[in-house]
Amino acid sequence: MQNFILNRKIAQLAVLQRIELCEPSLKKMRKFLGRYLFSSFLSKYLINPVKISKSYFDLMEKEFLLIKKYLKNNDKILSIGSGIGGLEILINKNLNSHITFIEKNYISKKIKYGWDKNNQEAYNNLNLLKKFLLDNDIKKDKFAIFDFDKNKLPDTKFDLIVSLYSLDYHYEFELYKHYLNKVMKPETIIIFDTIRPDYFKQIYEKVEIIKQDFHTVHKSKRVVCSNL
Ligand SMILES: C[S@@+](CC[C@H](N)C(=O)[O-])C[C@H]1O[C@@H](n2cnc3c(N)ncnc32)[C@H](O)[C@@H]1O
């Protein structure tokens, strides 16, 4: 596998979720023409889905290689704010994992990429998430998708929880704190991006930093937390 199968609508979601996939010229247009035009029109029609497919694949492959050592064959994984799920496809294909997705099912009219105290910003479409997984050969019985705003969240234990640039990056960890306590086993590992890694030393026994983003607005760190 060298790239993902995706259509223009799914490529648009990838661009909204990972702004680094945007060509510099498109980023400039966003600055001049505004967030509304960018979110609704420019990000859809001024992109090349073939290029996005390749660059999204490369980005997700890098993310996969970074966290691979924390994963085992057949793990039960929870992904919070997966976006279209490229990383999860690679995890499933390499390690036969079952993936549970918790995501939101709307695209904000004017996406703001910042700390969202009320957690109103979202950029996903759960039908397109499902289509992307199936189109890239993930078996139906290997995933389940939950809408954060509508569904009762799954009450089961996970081996690993992953949330790249979502939990404690765009909205507060506290939103999920109680739920995570319910679904984590003593040996469960949780991986996410945050600007306050030290805060998590009060919550988890082990907090390891595996990546630092110096060039983004957030200057976040990727942490791997566990209690063993
Ligand atoms: C910046 S994107 C990151 C997507 C993906 N993890 C990646 O690394 O490409 C953040 C994602 O979090 C989702 N999101 C926002 N609030 C959420 C919530 N309460 N629960 C789950 N996902 C949420 C958004 O819809 C969006 O897809």
The ligand as an SDF file (V2000), in Angstrom:
LIG
                    3D

 27 29  0  0  0  0  0  0  0  0999 V2000
   -7.2220   18.2570   13.9620 C   0  0  0  0  0  0  0  0  0  0  0  0
   -8.3290   16.9330   13.6440 S   0  0  0  0  0  0  0  0  0  0  0  0
   -7.2220   15.5780   13.8290 C   0  0  0  0  0  0  0  0  0  0  0  0
   -7.6530   14.3650   13.0320 C   0  0  0  0  0  0  0  0  0  0  0  0
   -6.7250   13.1450   13.1160 C   0  0  0  0  0  0  0  0  0  0  0  0
   -6.5770   12.6620   14.4700 N   0  0  0  0  0  0  0  0  0  0  0  0
   -5.3930   13.4200   12.5170 C   0  0  0  0  0  0  0  0  0  0  0  0
   -4.3960   13.3560   13.2470 O   0  0  0  0  0  0  0  0  0  0  0  0
   -5.3250   13.6440   11.3030 O   0  0  0  0  0  0  0  0  0  0  0  0
   -9.3270   16.8720   15.1230 C   0  0  0  0  0  0  0  0  0  0  0  0
  -10.5200   15.9400   15.0250 C   0  0  0  0  0  0  0  0  0  0  0  0
  -11.1790   15.8900   16.3040 O   0  0  0  0  0  0  0  0  0  0  0  0
  -12.5920   15.7900   16.0670 C   0  0  0  0  0  0  0  0  0  0  0  0
  -13.3100   16.1500   17.3140 N   0  0  0  0  0  0  0  0  0  0  0  0
  -13.6620   17.3530   17.7940 C   0  0  0  0  0  0  0  0  0  0  0  0
  -14.2970   17.2180   18.9740 N   0  0  0  0  0  0  0  0  0  0  0  0
  -14.3450   15.9010   19.2600 C   0  0  0  0  0  0  0  0  0  0  0  0
  -14.8650   15.1310   20.3410 C   0  0  0  0  0  0  0  0  0  0  0  0
  -15.4620   15.6810   21.3920 N   0  0  0  0  0  0  0  0  0  0  0  0
  -14.7400   13.7800   20.2860 N   0  0  0  0  0  0  0  0  0  0  0  0
  -14.1280   13.1700   19.2280 C   0  0  0  0  0  0  0  0  0  0  0  0
  -13.6190   13.8500   18.1800 N   0  0  0  0  0  0  0  0  0  0  0  0
  -13.7190   15.1960   18.1920 C   0  0  0  0  0  0  0  0  0  0  0  0
  -12.8140   16.7000   14.8720 C   0  0  0  0  0  0  0  0  0  0  0  0
  -14.0430   16.4280   14.2100 O   0  0  0  0  0  0  0  0  0  0  0  0
  -11.5870   16.3890   14.0220 C   0  0  0  0  0  0  0  0  0  0  0  0
  -11.8220   15.3370   13.1000 O   0  0  0  0  0  0  0  0  0  0  0  0
  1  2  1  0
  2  3  1  0
  2 10  1  0
  3  4  1  0
  4  5  1  0
  5  6  1  0
  5  7  1  0
  7  8  2  0
  7  9  1  0
 10 11  1  0
 11 12  1  0
 11 26  1  0
 12 13  1  0
 13 14  1  0
 13 24  1  0
 14 15  1  0
 14 23  1  0
 15 16  2  0
 16 17  1  0
 17 18  1  0
 17 23  2  0
 18 19  1  0
 18 20  2  0
 20 21  1  0
 21 22  2  0
 22 23  1  0
 24 25  1  0
 24 26  1  0
 26 27  1  0
M  CHG  2   2   1   9  -1
M  END
$$$$
